[in-house]
Amino acid sequence: MGEAYIIDAVRTPRGIGKQGKGALAEQHPQHLAATVLRAIAERNKLDTSTVDDVIWSVSTQDGMQAGDLGRMAALDAGYDITSSGTTLDRFCGGGITSVNLAAAQVMSGMEDCIVAGGTEMMSLTAAMSKEKMQAGLKPPMMGSYNERLQRVHPQSHQGICGDAIASMEGFTREELDEVGYRSQQRAAEAISEGRFDKSVVPVVDDEGNVVLDREEYPRPQTTKEDLAKLEPAFTKIADVPLDKNGTTFRSLINQKYPDLTIEHFHHAGNSSGVVDGAAAVLVCSKEYAQKHGLKPRARIVATANMGDDPTLMLNAPVPAAKKVLAKAGMTLEDIDLFEINEAFAVVAAKFVRDLGLSWDKVNVNGGSIALGHPIGATGSILIGTIIDELERRDLKTGLVTMCAAGGMAPAIIVERVDDFVN
């Protein structure tokens, strides 16, 4: 089995994911993907005719995000036509999975150079979801599931799932607001110190004008008092009838957990932000990198996938972390930094509590609550973020994982390196 190395990682700034408000909302998702694909090729002087594949993650493959964005964006970025491309969907986890699949291809010897990554234009997907709802179609989180599957594995809205887990696990509103506040404070410090500068590339339009070159979503002025005043976001939609039988998001969870009283804790200040963005990660074999004069930044130590209860949806990151550690022959003490996506505050809070971690090692530059969560791209962003921070702190190992719809979580462990192993 060969080794897989990460040579570089780039991403766009994250723009507010609302039409008419976000700087990126008027861009085509293909343009965002092409921006990072072009940047990673130019930064590393890639001969794109030697790129075996582009493995791309997009969660909502509809409208302008349909049609194999990986291939089309590579062509848009000027890649050689011999560089193939594919697009996958693991909901929120796709940005990790694209890198994990790239690593597997390289480690198996089937490919030598792959650019992995993802894109999500939530300004588009939110509009598409609204249009479908107005047309009388099923809500986004139910559209893929037929009634028979819902009877076996009832699957609800992710926000209601977050509130259900918080209720079940005994977290308080204050604890979850603390996660949101910490995310804003850490992100503000990271931005002010330029910790993201190495990876962030500006988005420009076809005329060369800069569209966005900074994070657009963070609210560094946020206080704990501000958070305490916010109304829970999912109280009303929890009980909206979804079909002629009166099924609701709350009742879907109560089908499996009939004795659970779901209280509502999550709101805009302790949930992930709706944003647009894209990211790319260059994964190569040792032989390819040496032949083309590329220097590695990290080695991919292990990857894993984990499923958990689809009704609660968000609980797989802890078992995923344990699984990837076992595959690597490592313990929690061997990991210097962790990135757990802040889909909702309870996900990060439960991850830290259940694994007995210190917040000093977790999401040290803030997370998706402050910076936003461009669904298909976030995993690739987090991989680049953790490598940047391992380099900045002169540390060695990092673990990245995140929850995904359907009750899943991919995970990856990377080791910072200055040269090739062996």
N, C-alpha and C positions, 0 to 999 in steps of 0.2 A: 504494500500500500504506500503510495507516494504522499507527499505533503502538499497542502494548499496554503498559499500565502496571499495576504492582502497587501497590495502595493500602494493603493491610494483609495480615498473616499471623499466624495464631494456631495454637496447638496445646495439647493436653492434656499434663500430665506423663506420663512413661512408667512404667507399673506393671509389676511382675514378672509375666511371662506364664505363671504356673502356678496352676492351680486350688487353692484352699486356702491360697495364699501371697501372691498379688498383690492389691493393694487394688482393682484394677479388674476382677478376674476374675469377679465376680458381676454386673457390668453387662452390658446388652445392647449389642452393637456399634452398633446404631442410636442408642443413647443417647449413646455417645461421639461419633459423627458429628454428632448434633444439638447436642451441647455446643459444638463449635467453629463450626458453622454459625450457631447462635444468637449466639454471642459476636461473630463478625465482623459480623453484621448490627447488633447493638446498639452496638458500638464505633463503627461508621461511619454510624449512623442511616439504614440502608438501607431504602428502600421496597421490600420484597421482591417487589412486583408488577412491579417494573422489572428484576428479575434474570432474564435470559433463560434461563439454564440452570445446573444444578449438575452438574459433571463430576467423578465420584468414582472413586477407585481402591480396589479390594479384590482381593487375590490369591486367597485361598481363598473362592470364592463358593459356599459350602455351608452347610447348617444355618442358623443365625441370621444368617450373613453373606450369604445368598443373597437373591434377590428385589429387585434394583436398589436397593441401599442408598442411592445418591445421591438418588433420588426420595423414598424412605420417610423418610430422615433429615431431608430438607428439610421435609416435612410435619410430622414430629415436632418440628422446631425452630420451627414456627409460620409458615413461609414461606407467602406467598400461593399459592393453588392454581394460578395461572397461571405460576409459576416451575417450569419442567420440571427433570428430572434423569435422568442416565444413569450407568452404572457400567461400568468397564473393568478389564482385567487385563493388565498387562505384568510379571507376577511382581513382583520387587523394584523394578522401574523405574517402576511405575505412578504413584507420587506425583509424579514429574517429568513423566511423560506427560500426566497430567490438566491440569497447568499449561500445558504446551506446546500441547495441543489448545485450551485456552481462549485462549491467545495467538493461535493461528492463526485461530480464529473471529473474534476481535476485530480483528486486523490485516486480515483479508479484508473486513471490513465486514458480515459476516453476523450478528454479534451485537455488543452494546455492553457488557454487564455479565455476567460469569460468576464463580461461586464454584467454584474447583477444590480438590481435596484428596484425602484418603484415610483409610482406617481399617483396622486389623488387630487382631483380638483373638487373639493367639497362645496364650493360655490355652485358647481354644476350639479352635483349629485343631490344636494338639498332641493334644488329647483325641480329636478326630475322626480324626486320622491313626492314633492307637493303636488305635481301634476298628476301623478298616478293616484294619489289619495283622492284628489278632486274628481278623477274619472271613475271612482268607485272601485279601484283595484286594491289589493291587499297592502297593508303597511309594509315597508321595506324589509323588516326582520321576519315577516311571515310569508313573503311572496314566493320563497323557494321551497316551502314546506307544505306538503299536502295534508289533508285532514287526518288521514290514517297515521302518518308519522307524528302529527301533533298529539294524537291520542296516546301514543307510546312514549314519546319524548316531547312533552309540551315545551315550547321555546318562546320566550317573551321578549320584551324590549330590554335592551342592555341597561338602560338607566334604572328600570324597575328591578332588574337583577342585582344591580349594585346596591340599591336600597334593601333588597331582600337579604343579601349577604351581610350587610351592616346590621340589620335587625337580628339575624340569626346568630351572628358572632359577637354581639354586644358592644359594638363600637358606638361612641357618642358623636353627636354633631360637632362638639368641640374638637375631638380628636381628628375628625376628618377635615375640618376647617384648618387645623394646624398643618395638615399635609398640603393644602392649597396655598396657605401663606408661605410655608417653607419653599415651595416650588417657585413662587414669584420672587422671593428674596434671593434665592440661589441663582435663578436665571438672570436677574438684574445684575448681580455681581459678575457672573460669567460674561455677560455682554459688555459691561463696562471695562472689564479686563481683557477683552478681545479673545476669549478662549475659543470662540467658534470661528474665528477669522480664517484659520487654516483650511477649513472645509467649505465655507460658504462662498458660492460664486454668484455674482449678480445676474438677474434676469434682464435681458435687453430685448427690445422689439426688433422687427425686421429692418428698421432704419438705424439701429444701433443706439437708440435712446434707452437709458436705464429705466426700467419699469419698477424694480425693487432691488435694493442692495442691503436691507437690514430686516431684522425680525419685526413684524408688524403687529403681532398679537399681544405680547406681554403687557401687563399692567403693574409696573413696579411700585406705583403709588398705593397698591392694595394694603389695607390694614386688617387686623383681626376683627376690629369693630365693623368694618365694611362687610366682611364675610358673614358675620353673625346676623346682619340685617337682611340678607338675601332669602327670598322665599324658595322652598324646595321646588325643583324644576319638574318633577315627574308625578306630582300628586294628582293633577287633573287627568292626564292621559292614562293613568293606571286603570281607570274605571270607565273609559270610553268603550262602548260596544263595538266589537270588531266584525261581528257577523250577525245573522238573523237569530242565532241561538243565544245571543247576549254574552258571548265570550269576551273577556277583557284581558289585558296584560296581567292584571293582578290574579285573575282566576286561573290563568295558565300556570302560574307558579303554584297556586294553591291546589291545583289538581294533584301535584306531587307532594306538596308540603301543606296539607290541609290545616294544620294547627299553627302555622306561621302567621303572625300578625306583622304585616309589612309596614314599617314606619318609613318616613321619607326624610333623607339626610342630604342627598346630593343636589347641587345647584350649579350655576355657571361658574362659581368661584372655586369649586372643589371637584370639577369634572374637566375632562380634556377639551381643549378648544377646537372649534371648527375652522380649519385652515386649508389652504392650497399649498402644495409643495412637491418636490421630487428629489431623489437622491440616487447616487450610483457608487458602486464599490467594484474595484478592479481585483479579480482573483486569478492567480497564475500558479503554474507549477514552477519548481526551482529551475528546471532546465530551460523553460521558456524565458523566465526572468533573467537568468544569466546570459542567455543568447542575445537578449535585446537590451541588456544593460540596465535592468530595473532593480531597484533596491527594495527589499520587503520592509513593511512597517509592522506586520503582525503575522503570526502563524495561527491557522484555525486548528484548535486542539480537539474539539469535539462538538457535535451537533446532536440534537434530539427533538423529537416531537412527542406531545402528550395530549391525551384526551381526558376529559373529566365530565361532570354532570352537565349536559346541554341545557337543562332547565335553569340552573344557576349561572351558567355560561362563563363566568369570569374567574373560576377557581383553579384553573390548570397551571398557572405559573409556578406555584410551589412544587407540585410533583414534577413539572418539567425541569426545574432547577436541580432537583434531586437526581433525576434520571441522567441529565447531561453530566453532572458531577461524577456519577457512577461510571459512565462511559469513559470519562477522562481519567478515572482512578484518582480523583481529587476529593478534597473535603471543602466545606465552606471556608475554613481557615486559609485555604490556598488561594482564595480569590481576593484580589485587592480592591476591586470596584465592581459594583452591580448597577445595571440599568434595568428597571422594571417599568414598563410603560404605565403612565398615570392615566389610564383610560377613565377611571374614577378613583377618588381618593382611597376608597376601601381596598382596591386592588393592591396598591402600594403598601397601605397600612397592614394588611393581612400578610403580605409577603415578608415584611420586616418582622412582624410579630411571630409568625409561625416558624420562621427560620432562625429566630434569635439574633438578628443582625443589628448593627449600629447604623443609624442614619448617616453617620460620618462616612460610610462607604457606599451609600445608596443614592442614586440620582443627585450627585454632588453639584451638578450645574442646572438643577431644576429639571422639569419634565414637561409632559404634554399639557398639564393644567396651565402652566404659564406660557408655554411656547406653541402649543397646538399639536393636533394629531391628524396629519394627512394620511388617512387609513393605510393605503397600500405602500406608502413610502416610509412610514415611521420606523419600522424595524431596521431598514438600511441606514436611516439617519442615526439611530441609536448606536449601531455598530461603529460608524465613523466617530460619533461623539466619544465613545468609551476609549477608542484608540487614541484620539487627540489628548484625552485627559490622562491616560496612562503615560503618554510621552511627556506631558507637562509636569506630572508629579514624579517622573522617573520610577514608575511602578511596573509590574510585570503582567498580571492576569486580570481579565475582565469577563463577566458573565452577563449576557443580555437575554431577556425573555419578555414575553407579553401575552396577555390574554387575547383570545379571538372568539368570534361568534361560533356557535356550535359546541362550545365548551372545550376549546383547544388552546394549546400554547406551544410554539416552537421555541427552541433555546439554542444558544451558541456560546462557547467559551473561546476566547482569543488570548494569545500570548504575545506581548510586545517583543519584537526582535529587532536587532540591528543588522543581522546577517542571516544566512540560511542555516538551518539545522543540518548537521553532518556535512 
